[in-house]
Amino acid sequence: MKKHIFIIDDDPISIIILKKNLELIAISEEIVTFSNGKDAFNHLEKEYLKNEQYVIFLDINMPEMNGWEFLNKVEHLITSQNTSIYLLTSSINKADMEKAKQFLLIEKYLSKPICKEVLIEIKEKNKL
């Protein structure tokens, strides 16, 4: 089964740090990045396959289509059987944490920067 790792974040520094940390824990899958939810959704709309696995690191605050808008659109397209979404944000807003619980696709709400131990846990859980 082919595995896909997506980072959806408008902050280039956050993307670089996350990619480097994923490489340090020996994630061998290709990591694809998107600077907003709209580009990521458009890609998934064309390329999503139910027999492949997806791990998505999603920021909340982005231009064009934020993380919440992405989740609202993508929940009709993808399934939690082969997709795990990790909300990775700098937001410490309790309302965001509560809102995240409404989305079955969200595996975990994580704060930036993500630590290596959490990435190892994600790697093992998703058999990356």
N, C-alpha and C positions, 0 to 999 in steps of 0.2 A: 504494500500500500504506500503510495507516494504521500509524503508529508510536506506541508507548507507552513512556513512561519511568516506572519505579517506583523509589521510594526506600523501603526497608524498614529502619527504624531506630527505636529507642525513645528516642533522644536528640533532643529538639526543637532544640537548638542545632546539632547536626550536620546536621539536615535543613535548617535555615535557611541555613547556610553552603553546603551542597551546591547547594540550589536557586538561591541568589544567584550562585554560580559558574557554574552551567549557563546562567543567564540572561545572564551577562556574555560568554559565548562564543556567544551568539545561538542557543541551542536553542529552537526555536519550538514544539515539541511540548508538550502538556500534561504536567505532572509530577504524578503521583499518589503520595501518601505513605501508608504503613502503619506503625503503631507496633509491630507484631510479625508474625512469620511466619504465624500462624494467620489473621489478617485478610487478608493478602496471598494466601495459599493459597485461602481461601474465595472471594475475588474471582476469581482465575484459574480456579478450578474452574467458575465460572458463566460467565465472560466470555472465556476464552481462545479465540482463533481462529488456526488454522494459517496463514491467508493474511495475517496481520498481523505486524508486527515488535515485539519487546519488548526493552528494555534495562533491566536490573534492577541497582540498587545495593543490596547486601545486607549488613547488619551480622551479626555472629555472636552476640553476647551480648544477648539480648532476653528479656523475660518471655513467658509463655504458649507460644510456640513459637520456639526460637532458630533461628539461621541454618542449623545442621546439620540440625535436624529439618525445617525448611522444604525444604531440598535433598532430603532423603530422600523426602519426600512428593511434591514437585513433579516429580521426575525421571521419574515414571510418567505425568505429565500433559502436560508440554511437551517441545519438541524443540530441539536446538541449531541446527537449520536457520533458525529465526526468532527465537531467544531467546539473548541474551548476558547472562550474570550476572557482575557485578564484585563480588567480595567486598571490602567496604570496612569496615575494622575498626581499632580501636586496639590489638588484640592483636598482640604481637610474639613470641608463643609459637611456637617452631619446630614443635611438634606440630600446631598449627593450620595452619601453612603446608604441612606434609606432607599433612595430611588433605585440604586443598583440592585437591591433585593427583588425588585419587580421583574427583572429580566432573567429568565431561566437560562439564557445563553451565557451569562456572566458566571465564570467559575470562581473568581475571587476579586476583591477590591484591594488594590495595592497602591502604596504611596511611592512616589519618586524620591530618591533613586532607589531602585530595587536591589536588594542584597543578593550576593552570590548563593547563599543557602536557599533562598526562595526560588531562584532560578534552577537550582539542582532539583528541588522538589517538583517543580513544573516539568523539568526534563524527564524525571523518573515516572511521574504520573501519566505523561503523554507518550512515553516510550520513544523519546526523540534521540 
